[in-house]
């Protein structure tokens, strides 16, 4: 099909997002990177290899709620893994504000106040992980009892 400037811009004005997706698909098909099966599904392929999975396989996917509960159970049983602990300590280093009881300590230096706030931020992050699992269990129990998910 011969494309003119008028038909091209008419197509672009009608559906800008669809036009970009269609153009990308045509480019990928033109260079041999995409394979469209008879069902209309497209799978991206490397020139010399198999399909590339953008998403994890359906059987390997674990819902967020189950991951939260699993993480809380793991922490309760084995403690926090060293890599997660290091990341949480790094994130707790950034102090955006001081708690009022720390800020009003006139005899403390600013470095002691920051150090104390960092420790509190770290402890709060750990407590959030532990409580999130129990909150999610309660939400799942309520959902099972009521028969629907609570709207907020």
Beta strands, then each sheet from edge to edge (+ up, - down):
strand 1: 34-36
strand 2: 42-44
sheet 1: 1+ 2-
end
